[in-house]
Amino acid sequence: ASTAHGIYYSYVVAYDPGRVEVYITRPAKSENKAIFDEIQSHRAKIESAFGGPLSWQRLDARSACRIAANINTGSVQDEATWDVLQTNMVNAMKMLESSLRPYVEKYRQGAHP
């Protein structure tokens, strides 16, 4: 199986918490780090647009990078909270995508840093 490369928005649900993220995984590690660094240079504006802090994970030991927000309301382990977890994850994804759009879109279309 081949590994898909690019920049992806993802919902991640494990045990606790849920997470929304943008995952930068182009073929070249150096390119991923350069894209991440350029996006992170706008951190204050991005977090202001998002409405709070994000988790900036350069992941230096790995090829890919991640920008994420943990969703701490609700739990996969408690079915009674699934609706609120899902709603909050969808809302967080909308905010993540809109706050990162000006900085990510050019790279999603193939530009290089």
MODELLER restraints for C-alpha pairs under 7 A, 6 or more apart:
rsr = mdl.restraints
at = mdl.atoms
rsr.add(forms.Gaussian(group=physical.xy_distance, feature=features.Distance(at['CA:5:A'], at['CA:25:A']), mean=5.26, stdev=0.5))
rsr.add(forms.Gaussian(group=physical.xy_distance, feature=features.Distance(at['CA:5:A'], at['CA:26:A']), mean=4.75, stdev=0.5))
rsr.add(forms.Gaussian(group=physical.xy_distance, feature=features.Distance(at['CA:5:A'], at['CA:27:A']), mean=6.13, stdev=0.5))
rsr.add(forms.Gaussian(group=physical.xy_distance, feature=features.Distance(at['CA:6:A'], at['CA:24:A']), mean=6.22, stdev=0.5))
rsr.add(forms.Gaussian(group=physical.xy_distance, feature=features.Distance(at['CA:6:A'], at['CA:25:A']), mean=5.19, stdev=0.5))
rsr.add(forms.Gaussian(group=physical.xy_distance, feature=features.Distance(at['CA:6:A'], at['CA:26:A']), mean=4.82, stdev=0.5))
rsr.add(forms.Gaussian(group=physical.xy_distance, feature=features.Distance(at['CA:6:A'], at['CA:108:A']), mean=6.74, stdev=0.5))
rsr.add(forms.Gaussian(group=physical.xy_distance, feature=features.Distance(at['CA:7:A'], at['CA:22:A']), mean=6.77, stdev=0.5))
rsr.add(forms.Gaussian(group=physical.xy_distance, feature=features.Distance(at['CA:7:A'], at['CA:23:A']), mean=5.58, stdev=0.5))
rsr.add(forms.Gaussian(group=physical.xy_distance, feature=features.Distance(at['CA:7:A'], at['CA:24:A']), mean=4.55, stdev=0.5))
rsr.add(forms.Gaussian(group=physical.xy_distance, feature=features.Distance(at['CA:7:A'], at['CA:25:A']), mean=6.02, stdev=0.5))
rsr.add(forms.Gaussian(group=physical.xy_distance, feature=features.Distance(at['CA:7:A'], at['CA:108:A']), mean=5.87, stdev=0.5))
rsr.add(forms.Gaussian(group=physical.xy_distance, feature=features.Distance(at['CA:8:A'], at['CA:22:A']), mean=5.41, stdev=0.5))
rsr.add(forms.Gaussian(group=physical.xy_distance, feature=features.Distance(at['CA:8:A'], at['CA:23:A']), mean=5.15, stdev=0.5))
rsr.add(forms.Gaussian(group=physical.xy_distance, feature=features.Distance(at['CA:8:A'], at['CA:24:A']), mean=6.64, stdev=0.5))
rsr.add(forms.Gaussian(group=physical.xy_distance, feature=features.Distance(at['CA:9:A'], at['CA:21:A']), mean=5.60, stdev=0.5))
rsr.add(forms.Gaussian(group=physical.xy_distance, feature=features.Distance(at['CA:9:A'], at['CA:22:A']), mean=4.36, stdev=0.5))
rsr.add(forms.Gaussian(group=physical.xy_distance, feature=features.Distance(at['CA:9:A'], at['CA:23:A']), mean=6.33, stdev=0.5))
rsr.add(forms.Gaussian(group=physical.xy_distance, feature=features.Distance(at['CA:10:A'], at['CA:20:A']), mean=5.77, stdev=0.5))
rsr.add(forms.Gaussian(group=physical.xy_distance, feature=features.Distance(at['CA:10:A'], at['CA:21:A']), mean=5.34, stdev=0.5))
rsr.add(forms.Gaussian(group=physical.xy_distance, feature=features.Distance(at['CA:10:A'], at['CA:22:A']), mean=6.28, stdev=0.5))
rsr.add(forms.Gaussian(group=physical.xy_distance, feature=features.Distance(at['CA:11:A'], at['CA:19:A']), mean=6.00, stdev=0.5))
rsr.add(forms.Gaussian(group=physical.xy_distance, feature=features.Distance(at['CA:11:A'], at['CA:20:A']), mean=4.73, stdev=0.5))
rsr.add(forms.Gaussian(group=physical.xy_distance, feature=features.Distance(at['CA:11:A'], at['CA:21:A']), mean=6.66, stdev=0.5))
rsr.add(forms.Gaussian(group=physical.xy_distance, feature=features.Distance(at['CA:12:A'], at['CA:18:A']), mean=5.84, stdev=0.5))
rsr.add(forms.Gaussian(group=physical.xy_distance, feature=features.Distance(at['CA:12:A'], at['CA:19:A']), mean=4.99, stdev=0.5))
rsr.add(forms.Gaussian(group=physical.xy_distance, feature=features.Distance(at['CA:12:A'], at['CA:20:A']), mean=6.10, stdev=0.5))
rsr.add(forms.Gaussian(group=physical.xy_distance, feature=features.Distance(at['CA:13:A'], at['CA:19:A']), mean=6.42, stdev=0.5))
rsr.add(forms.Gaussian(group=physical.xy_distance, feature=features.Distance(at['CA:14:A'], at['CA:76:A']), mean=6.99, stdev=0.5))
rsr.add(forms.Gaussian(group=physical.xy_distance, feature=features.Distance(at['CA:15:A'], at['CA:75:A']), mean=6.95, stdev=0.5))
rsr.add(forms.Gaussian(group=physical.xy_distance, feature=features.Distance(at['CA:15:A'], at['CA:76:A']), mean=5.55, stdev=0.5))
rsr.add(forms.Gaussian(group=physical.xy_distance, feature=features.Distance(at['CA:15:A'], at['CA:77:A']), mean=6.26, stdev=0.5))
rsr.add(forms.Gaussian(group=physical.xy_distance, feature=features.Distance(at['CA:16:A'], at['CA:75:A']), mean=5.88, stdev=0.5))
rsr.add(forms.Gaussian(group=physical.xy_distance, feature=features.Distance(at['CA:16:A'], at['CA:76:A']), mean=6.63, stdev=0.5))
rsr.add(forms.Gaussian(group=physical.xy_distance, feature=features.Distance(at['CA:17:A'], at['CA:70:A']), mean=6.17, stdev=0.5))
rsr.add(forms.Gaussian(group=physical.xy_distance, feature=features.Distance(at['CA:17:A'], at['CA:71:A']), mean=5.70, stdev=0.5))
rsr.add(forms.Gaussian(group=physical.xy_distance, feature=features.Distance(at['CA:17:A'], at['CA:72:A']), mean=5.25, stdev=0.5))
rsr.add(forms.Gaussian(group=physical.xy_distance, feature=features.Distance(at['CA:17:A'], at['CA:75:A']), mean=6.48, stdev=0.5))
rsr.add(forms.Gaussian(group=physical.xy_distance, feature=features.Distance(at['CA:18:A'], at['CA:70:A']), mean=5.85, stdev=0.5))
rsr.add(forms.Gaussian(group=physical.xy_distance, feature=features.Distance(at['CA:18:A'], at['CA:71:A']), mean=4.94, stdev=0.5))
rsr.add(forms.Gaussian(group=physical.xy_distance, feature=features.Distance(at['CA:18:A'], at['CA:72:A']), mean=6.72, stdev=0.5))
rsr.add(forms.Gaussian(group=physical.xy_distance, feature=features.Distance(at['CA:19:A'], at['CA:68:A']), mean=6.66, stdev=0.5))
rsr.add(forms.Gaussian(group=physical.xy_distance, feature=features.Distance(at['CA:19:A'], at['CA:69:A']), mean=5.63, stdev=0.5))
rsr.add(forms.Gaussian(group=physical.xy_distance, feature=features.Distance(at['CA:19:A'], at['CA:70:A']), mean=4.40, stdev=0.5))
rsr.add(forms.Gaussian(group=physical.xy_distance, feature=features.Distance(at['CA:19:A'], at['CA:71:A']), mean=5.50, stdev=0.5))
rsr.add(forms.Gaussian(group=physical.xy_distance, feature=features.Distance(at['CA:20:A'], at['CA:68:A']), mean=5.65, stdev=0.5))
rsr.add(forms.Gaussian(group=physical.xy_distance, feature=features.Distance(at['CA:20:A'], at['CA:69:A']), mean=5.48, stdev=0.5))
rsr.add(forms.Gaussian(group=physical.xy_distance, feature=features.Distance(at['CA:20:A'], at['CA:70:A']), mean=6.64, stdev=0.5))
rsr.add(forms.Gaussian(group=physical.xy_distance, feature=features.Distance(at['CA:20:A'], at['CA:89:A']), mean=6.64, stdev=0.5))
rsr.add(forms.Gaussian(group=physical.xy_distance, feature=features.Distance(at['CA:20:A'], at['CA:92:A']), mean=6.95, stdev=0.5))
rsr.add(forms.Gaussian(group=physical.xy_distance, feature=features.Distance(at['CA:20:A'], at['CA:93:A']), mean=5.88, stdev=0.5))
rsr.add(forms.Gaussian(group=physical.xy_distance, feature=features.Distance(at['CA:21:A'], at['CA:66:A']), mean=6.60, stdev=0.5))
rsr.add(forms.Gaussian(group=physical.xy_distance, feature=features.Distance(at['CA:21:A'], at['CA:67:A']), mean=5.51, stdev=0.5))
rsr.add(forms.Gaussian(group=physical.xy_distance, feature=features.Distance(at['CA:21:A'], at['CA:68:A']), mean=4.11, stdev=0.5))
rsr.add(forms.Gaussian(group=physical.xy_distance, feature=features.Distance(at['CA:21:A'], at['CA:69:A']), mean=6.37, stdev=0.5))
rsr.add(forms.Gaussian(group=physical.xy_distance, feature=features.Distance(at['CA:22:A'], at['CA:66:A']), mean=5.81, stdev=0.5))
rsr.add(forms.Gaussian(group=physical.xy_distance, feature=features.Distance(at['CA:22:A'], at['CA:67:A']), mean=5.38, stdev=0.5))
rsr.add(forms.Gaussian(group=physical.xy_distance, feature=features.Distance(at['CA:22:A'], at['CA:68:A']), mean=6.47, stdev=0.5))
rsr.add(forms.Gaussian(group=physical.xy_distance, feature=features.Distance(at['CA:23:A'], at['CA:65:A']), mean=5.93, stdev=0.5))
rsr.add(forms.Gaussian(group=physical.xy_distance, feature=features.Distance(at['CA:23:A'], at['CA:66:A']), mean=4.64, stdev=0.5))
rsr.add(forms.Gaussian(group=physical.xy_distance, feature=features.Distance(at['CA:23:A'], at['CA:67:A']), mean=6.70, stdev=0.5))
rsr.add(forms.Gaussian(group=physical.xy_distance, feature=features.Distance(at['CA:24:A'], at['CA:32:A']), mean=5.99, stdev=0.5))
rsr.add(forms.Gaussian(group=physical.xy_distance, feature=features.Distance(at['CA:24:A'], at['CA:64:A']), mean=5.47, stdev=0.5))
rsr.add(forms.Gaussian(group=physical.xy_distance, feature=features.Distance(at['CA:24:A'], at['CA:65:A']), mean=5.12, stdev=0.5))
rsr.add(forms.Gaussian(group=physical.xy_distance, feature=features.Distance(at['CA:24:A'], at['CA:66:A']), mean=6.16, stdev=0.5))
rsr.add(forms.Gaussian(group=physical.xy_distance, feature=features.Distance(at['CA:25:A'], at['CA:32:A']), mean=6.20, stdev=0.5))
rsr.add(forms.Gaussian(group=physical.xy_distance, feature=features.Distance(at['CA:25:A'], at['CA:63:A']), mean=6.96, stdev=0.5))
rsr.add(forms.Gaussian(group=physical.xy_distance, feature=features.Distance(at['CA:25:A'], at['CA:64:A']), mean=4.62, stdev=0.5))
rsr.add(forms.Gaussian(group=physical.xy_distance, feature=features.Distance(at['CA:25:A'], at['CA:65:A']), mean=6.81, stdev=0.5))
rsr.add(forms.Gaussian(group=physical.xy_distance, feature=features.Distance(at['CA:26:A'], at['CA:32:A']), mean=5.96, stdev=0.5))
rsr.add(forms.Gaussian(group=physical.xy_distance, feature=features.Distance(at['CA:29:A'], at['CA:63:A']), mean=4.48, stdev=0.5))
rsr.add(forms.Gaussian(group=physical.xy_distance, feature=features.Distance(at['CA:29:A'], at['CA:64:A']), mean=6.63, stdev=0.5))
rsr.add(forms.Gaussian(group=physical.xy_distance, feature=features.Distance(at['CA:32:A'], at['CA:64:A']), mean=6.07, stdev=0.5))
rsr.add(forms.Gaussian(group=physical.xy_distance, feature=features.Distance(at['CA:32:A'], at['CA:65:A']), mean=6.56, stdev=0.5))
rsr.add(forms.Gaussian(group=physical.xy_distance, feature=features.Distance(at['CA:33:A'], at['CA:58:A']), mean=6.86, stdev=0.5))
rsr.add(forms.Gaussian(group=physical.xy_distance, feature=features.Distance(at['CA:33:A'], at['CA:65:A']), mean=6.96, stdev=0.5))
rsr.add(forms.Gaussian(group=physical.xy_distance, feature=features.Distance(at['CA:34:A'], at['CA:113:A']), mean=6.12, stdev=0.5))
rsr.add(forms.Gaussian(group=physical.xy_distance, feature=features.Distance(at['CA:35:A'], at['CA:113:A']), mean=5.74, stdev=0.5))
rsr.add(forms.Gaussian(group=physical.xy_distance, feature=features.Distance(at['CA:36:A'], at['CA:58:A']), mean=6.86, stdev=0.5))
rsr.add(forms.Gaussian(group=physical.xy_distance, feature=features.Distance(at['CA:36:A'], at['CA:65:A']), mean=6.69, stdev=0.5))
rsr.add(forms.Gaussian(group=physical.xy_distance, feature=features.Distance(at['CA:39:A'], at['CA:103:A']), mean=5.89, stdev=0.5))
rsr.add(forms.Gaussian(group=physical.xy_distance, feature=features.Distance(at['CA:46:A'], at['CA:99:A']), mean=5.30, stdev=0.5))
rsr.add(forms.Gaussian(group=physical.xy_distance, feature=features.Distance(at['CA:46:A'], at['CA:100:A']), mean=6.29, stdev=0.5))
rsr.add(forms.Gaussian(group=physical.xy_distance, feature=features.Distance(at['CA:47:A'], at['CA:53:A']), mean=5.49, stdev=0.5))
rsr.add(forms.Gaussian(group=physical.xy_distance, feature=features.Distance(at['CA:47:A'], at['CA:54:A']), mean=6.55, stdev=0.5))
rsr.add(forms.Gaussian(group=physical.xy_distance, feature=features.Distance(at['CA:49:A'], at['CA:99:A']), mean=5.16, stdev=0.5))
rsr.add(forms.Gaussian(group=physical.xy_distance, feature=features.Distance(at['CA:50:A'], at['CA:95:A']), mean=5.32, stdev=0.5))
rsr.add(forms.Gaussian(group=physical.xy_distance, feature=features.Distance(at['CA:50:A'], at['CA:96:A']), mean=5.91, stdev=0.5))
rsr.add(forms.Gaussian(group=physical.xy_distance, feature=features.Distance(at['CA:50:A'], at['CA:99:A']), mean=5.38, stdev=0.5))
rsr.add(forms.Gaussian(group=physical.xy_distance, feature=features.Distance(at['CA:54:A'], at['CA:67:A']), mean=6.73, stdev=0.5))
rsr.add(forms.Gaussian(group=physical.xy_distance, feature=features.Distance(at['CA:54:A'], at['CA:68:A']), mean=5.74, stdev=0.5))
rsr.add(forms.Gaussian(group=physical.xy_distance, feature=features.Distance(at['CA:54:A'], at['CA:69:A']), mean=5.25, stdev=0.5))
rsr.add(forms.Gaussian(group=physical.xy_distance, feature=features.Distance(at['CA:55:A'], at['CA:67:A']), mean=5.68, stdev=0.5))
rsr.add(forms.Gaussian(group=physical.xy_distance, feature=features.Distance(at['CA:55:A'], at['CA:68:A']), mean=5.01, stdev=0.5))
rsr.add(forms.Gaussian(group=physical.xy_distance, feature=features.Distance(at['CA:55:A'], at['CA:69:A']), mean=5.99, stdev=0.5))
rsr.add(forms.Gaussian(group=physical.xy_distance, feature=features.Distance(at['CA:56:A'], at['CA:66:A']), mean=6.48, stdev=0.5))
rsr.add(forms.Gaussian(group=physical.xy_distance, feature=features.Distance(at['CA:56:A'], at['CA:67:A']), mean=4.84, stdev=0.5))
rsr.add(forms.Gaussian(group=physical.xy_distance, feature=features.Distance(at['CA:56:A'], at['CA:68:A']), mean=6.71, stdev=0.5))
rsr.add(forms.Gaussian(group=physical.xy_distance, feature=features.Distance(at['CA:57:A'], at['CA:65:A']), mean=5.92, stdev=0.5))
rsr.add(forms.Gaussian(group=physical.xy_distance, feature=features.Distance(at['CA:57:A'], at['CA:66:A']), mean=5.03, stdev=0.5))
rsr.add(forms.Gaussian(group=physical.xy_distance, feature=features.Distance(at['CA:57:A'], at['CA:67:A']), mean=5.92, stdev=0.5))
rsr.add(forms.Gaussian(group=physical.xy_distance, feature=features.Distance(at['CA:58:A'], at['CA:65:A']), mean=4.79, stdev=0.5))
rsr.add(forms.Gaussian(group=physical.xy_distance, feature=features.Distance(at['CA:58:A'], at['CA:66:A']), mean=6.39, stdev=0.5))
rsr.add(forms.Gaussian(group=physical.xy_distance, feature=features.Distance(at['CA:59:A'], at['CA:65:A']), mean=5.53, stdev=0.5))
rsr.add(forms.Gaussian(group=physical.xy_distance, feature=features.Distance(at['CA:71:A'], at['CA:88:A']), mean=6.96, stdev=0.5))
rsr.add(forms.Gaussian(group=physical.xy_distance, feature=features.Distance(at['CA:71:A'], at['CA:89:A']), mean=6.41, stdev=0.5))
rsr.add(forms.Gaussian(group=physical.xy_distance, feature=features.Distance(at['CA:73:A'], at['CA:84:A']), mean=6.91, stdev=0.5))
rsr.add(forms.Gaussian(group=physical.xy_distance, feature=features.Distance(at['CA:73:A'], at['CA:85:A']), mean=5.69, stdev=0.5))
rsr.add(forms.Gaussian(group=physical.xy_distance, feature=features.Distance(at['CA:74:A'], at['CA:81:A']), mean=4.60, stdev=0.5))
rsr.add(forms.Gaussian(group=physical.xy_distance, feature=features.Distance(at['CA:74:A'], at['CA:82:A']), mean=6.10, stdev=0.5))
rsr.add(forms.Gaussian(group=physical.xy_distance, feature=features.Distance(at['CA:74:A'], at['CA:84:A']), mean=6.01, stdev=0.5))
rsr.add(forms.Gaussian(group=physical.xy_distance, feature=features.Distance(at['CA:74:A'], at['CA:85:A']), mean=4.62, stdev=0.5))
rsr.add(forms.Gaussian(group=physical.xy_distance, feature=features.Distance(at['CA:75:A'], at['CA:81:A']), mean=6.01, stdev=0.5))
rsr.add(forms.Gaussian(group=physical.xy_distance, feature=features.Distance(at['CA:75:A'], at['CA:82:A']), mean=6.55, stdev=0.5))
rsr.add(forms.Gaussian(group=physical.xy_distance, feature=features.Distance(at['CA:75:A'], at['CA:85:A']), mean=6.69, stdev=0.5))
rsr.add(forms.Gaussian(group=physical.xy_distance, feature=features.Distance(at['CA:76:A'], at['CA:82:A']), mean=6.51, stdev=0.5))
